[in-house]
């Protein structure tokens, strides 16, 4: 037995016998010890590295499960970073913590002077009280969007030699929005021609909704158009061209992918998968479906996990311990409006309000199925790593009580090729970039985004996006002008963060109108970031709650207004005493106050936000203020 495995055995025994629930730091130190052994074996090029990684993965997965079940952890701290490369943090968070500590020390000292002792835990200042108003923060360019907030003291790593990157790093963008229903997820074609969003709508969000945005042609004004009599109706609104499609599923769809060569949107609920034409001239058994037409239906009972589009016209979907694969070239289609599969789909247990909208095909059976080499593996997230052809897979800890992250070779029967260690929760999303064939990013339920090199088992960079208080819900890894860049989305903090990988720093955050970011995707053809966001202050019936009167300075309005001139005898202006303008309102529990961004924007609804980076953006291109009301107003 090697010294590496012996050390892991000792650490594993200590972790298994650990019972001290309150000693979080001691427990995390043991996890750090496990990853240190793996790092040393990797650096040494140890021939037994695969066995070391496998053993460490089992130890860590069980440890993470204990931490959340018996260990009283809300969020596990990072434990897989190296000493030389600690987690990248938001400099504002560090400043806020220092300011809080300074305020706490001052209050305690004052109490000692006044009472001879500190009277107890002092009142702590909030982030809002410690944040400077937007005009007093850095703005790197005259056309930096007012929906951004930059961090001070961050080194500039882009120059005029990288014009695309420079527009992104200076947040020179136009921001527009479109109203959507409660988003579940979305996907974009590799050529950025179409974007598909799956949503839940209708009475109490029971209806599956699919909206496909056609990105190649920007709309002018508002209106409707019909491509041909068999095609879906295309709508235009605020620069967006889109079509709303009836999914025909019996449940809300929760998986979506795009097949670029065949120009298909692929959506799925727990029992079936459906494809829809989003353009192109691809023929299926001699039939060229019109825009928006349902092309295939696949039966996926027993395989209700994530799905992925594979090369050569195949679709794969995961289940517990295995996967099903369909070859589109051999499948029956809905040509002529016919049903696919034998018999009639059973709609008895559907929660949809209108059964008449459920398409009744049972669907095509899988072309083939396979069993993973780890037969208990239950994936929660999948992503095709195109350079290798392997599937990046994050386990579903809620179902399997395991938190592994793997690379799978479906062409080899579901063999685990590599394992990536260090996650402290479910891997929610992956992102890869054509700019680097070896590196991928993960977004994790422990609040961290991480970069991995496919050739090594531990992260090469760890980003503290969630600040130990929320999930890292989504991540996008891009290379504008070859410069590695990361966007992460926040739920509780309701923003998008842009991280400079080379400088290891947060550059800025983008406002989302007080909405939680559910998904991000990058349009490389138009240098545009899309965000699907959800308004947590809106209930399932469309009513908004928890709003107060807004206190918006003149400079923070969509069309800036001059501040009133006050004489020496006027009382000091106090926003808290102001009853607002009677027109705008603001969430009581919003993580940002009205002065945080240059435009005090509240969406008041679920939104698709588009941040289009340009050399010369229109400074007035900002989304309209939302229509949320105090007292439970209806949207």
Secondary structure, 3 states (H helix, E strand, C coil): CCHHHHHHHHHHHHHHCCCCCCCHHHHHHHHHHHHHHHHHHHHCCCCCHHHHHHHHHHHHHHHHHHHHHCCCCCCCCCCCCCCCCCCECCHHHHHHHHHHHHHHHHHHHHHHHHHCCCCCCCCCCCHHHHCCCHHHCCCCCCCCCCCEEECCCCCCCCCCCCHHHHHHHCCCEEEEEEECCEEEEEEECCCCCEEEEEEEECHHHCEEEEEEEECCCCCCCCEEEECCCCCCEEEEECCEEEEEEECCCCCCCCEEEEECCCCEEEEECCCEEEEEECCCCCCECCECCCCCCEEEEEECCCCCCCEEEECCCEEEEEEECEEEEEEHHHCCCCHHHCCCCCCCCCCCCCCCCCHHHCCCCCCECCCEEEECCCCCCEEEEEEEECCCCEEEEEECHHHHCCCCEEEEEHHHCCEEEEECCCCCCCEEEEEEECCEEEEEEEEECCCEEEEEECCCCCCCEEEECCCCCCCEEEEEEEEECCEEEEEEEECCCCEEEEEECCCCEEEEEEECCCCEEEEEEEECCCCEEEEEEECCCECCCCEECCEEECCCCHHHCCCCCCCCCCCCCCCCCCHHHCCCCCCCEEECCCCCCCCCCCCCCCCCCCEEEEEEECCCCCCCCCCCCCCCCCCCCEC
